[in-house]
Amino acid sequence: MTRAGLQWSRITSDTFQTLFIGPSEPLPRPRVTIADQSRRTGSAFYQATRPLRPDLRVSVGARYDNPSGCDTALTYSAGLEYDASPKVTWHMHLGTGKENPLPTAGDIERDIVPVEATTLAAEAGVITRPGAHSRLSANVFWTNTRDARILYNDPPGSIGPMAWISKAEDLAQWGAEIIYDWKLGKNMSWFANYMFLREDVTNNNEPLIPGPLYPTIAEPPAHVAAAGIRAEVRGTRVAFSAKYSSDYMALNRLMKTAAPVDSYLVFELKLA
C-alpha cells in the first residue's frame, strides 16, 4: 500500500504588541495593538508498506515541510509489523519530527525567536483479537524533544500576555496505553482505554534573554481512562463516552501560570 500527496495549511495567532508613539521626552506614550501572526506551510508526504514475508511487513515514510519565515524540514518514519499468529500482531515504529512555534506576545515584545524543536519518537505494542468481534491492543511509547518550547514568566510573578516568553528546554515523555474494542452488533461497538503518561523537563539551556525567570510548566495528568459506545443510526454516527482524568497541573491561559486541577469525570455526546 502506498500513499502520497500534497498539503497546504495556514496557522493564525493574534498577539499583543506595544507601540510607543509621540515625543521621546519625558516619556513616550504606550499604545497596545493586536498583531496578527500567521504562517503558511506547503508540504509533501509519502508512505509505503511492503511485505517482506507473508507474516512480516515494513513501512517507510517521509514528509517535507516548507513553512513561511522558517527553514524547511524533512522528517522520516519507519516501522515493522509481525503477525505472530492469526490473532496476534506485534508492531514497532520510529519517527522524527520538527516544529517552529509561533512567537508569543512576550516574544515579539522582547525580540525573541523561538528555537526550532526536533523530536525523536518510538512506539511498540501488540494487537490481539480475543474473539471474532473484539480487539485488544497495548502500546508503550517514548518521545524526546530537543529545544522544546517551554513558557516562562518575565519578570517573575508577572501576569498578562506580555509576561509569556519562550525558552528552549529538553522534554522527554513516556507511557503506556491499553485500548479495547468490542463490536456489539452490525452498527454498534463498545470501547474502553487507559493511558499512563509521564514527562520530564531538563533545564539545561540558558534563557533567551537574561534575568531571573519563573517557570510555567504544565504537567499532564498521569492517568486518563475513557469508555463509551459508538453507533451509526440512519447514516448518522453517534458516540457517547465517559472520560476520567487524574489530578494534574494545567496551564491557566489568562493568568499565564500553572495551577492544580483536581480529578474529574466528563460525559460527552458526539454526532457526525
C-alpha positions, 0 to 999 in steps of 0.5 A, spaced: 500 500 500 502 506 498 500 513 499 502 520 497 500 527 496 500 534 497 498 539 503 497 546 504 495 549 511 495 556 514 496 557 522 493 564 525 495 567 532 493 574 534 498 577 539 499 583 543 504 588 541 506 595 544 507 601 540 510 607 543 508 613 539 509 621 540 515 625 543 521 621 546 521 626 552 519 625 558 516 619 556 513 616 550 506 614 550 504 606 550 499 604 545 497 596 545 495 593 538 493 586 536 498 583 531 496 578 527 501 572 526 500 567 521 504 562 517 503 558 511 506 551 510 506 547 503 508 540 504 509 533 501 508 526 504 509 519 502 508 512 505 509 505 503 508 498 506 511 492 503 511 485 505 517 482 506 514 475 508 507 473 508 507 474 516 512 480 516 511 487 513 515 494 513 513 501 512 517 507 510 515 514 510 517 521 509 514 528 509 517 535 507 515 541 510 516 548 507 513 553 512 513 561 511 519 565 515 522 558 517 527 553 514 524 547 511 524 540 514 524 533 512 522 528 517 522 520 516 518 514 519 519 507 519 516 501 522 515 493 522 509 489 523 509 481 525 503 477 525 505 472 530 499 468 529 492 469 526 490 473 532 496 476 534 500 482 531 506 485 534 508 492 531 514 497 532 515 504 529 520 510 529 519 517 527 522 524 527 519 530 527 520 538 527 516 544 529 517 552 529 512 555 534 509 561 533 512 567 537 508 569 543 506 576 545 512 576 550 516 574 544 515 579 539 515 584 545 522 582 547 525 580 540 525 573 541 525 567 536 523 561 538 528 555 537 526 550 532 524 543 536 526 536 533 523 530 536 525 523 536 519 518 537 518 510 538 512 506 539 511 498 540 505 494 542 501 488 540 494 487 537 490 481 539 483 479 537 480 475 543 474 473 539 471 474 532 468 481 534 473 484 539 480 487 539 485 488 544 491 492 543 497 495 548 502 500 546 508 503 550 511 509 547 517 514 548 518 521 545 524 526 546 524 533 544 530 537 543 529 545 544 522 544 546 518 550 547 517 551 554 513 558 557 516 562 562 514 568 566 518 575 565 519 578 570 517 573 575 510 573 578 508 577 572 501 576 569 498 578 562 500 576 555 506 580 555 509 576 561 509 569 556 516 568 553 519 562 550 525 558 552 528 552 549 528 546 554 529 538 553 522 534 554 522 527 554 515 523 555 513 516 556 507 511 557 503 506 556 496 505 553 491 499 553 485 500 548 479 495 547 474 494 542 468 490 542 463 490 536 456 489 539 452 488 533 452 490 525 452 498 527 454 498 534 461 497 538 463 498 545 470 501 547 474 502 553 482 505 554 487 507 559 493 511 558 499 512 563 503 518 561 509 521 564 514 527 562 520 530 564 523 537 563 531 538 563 533 545 564 539 545 561 539 551 556 540 558 558 534 563 557 533 567 551 534 573 554 537 574 561 534 575 568 531 571 573 525 567 570 519 563 573 517 557 570 510 555 567 510 548 566 504 544 565 504 537 567 499 532 564 495 528 568 498 521 569 492 517 568 486 518 563 481 512 562 475 513 557 469 508 555 463 509 551 459 506 545 459 508 538 453 507 533 451 509 526 443 510 526 440 512 519 447 514 516 448 518 522 454 516 527 453 517 534 458 516 540 457 517 547 463 516 552 465 517 559 472 520 560 476 520 567 482 524 568 487 524 574 489 530 578 494 534 574 497 541 573 494 545 567 496 551 564 491 557 566 491 561 559 489 568 562 493 568 568 499 565 564 501 560 570 500 553 572 495 551 577 492 544 580 486 541 577 483 536 581 480 529 578 474 529 574 469 525 570 466 528 563 460 525 559 460 527 552 455 526 546 458 526 539 454 526 532 457 526 525 
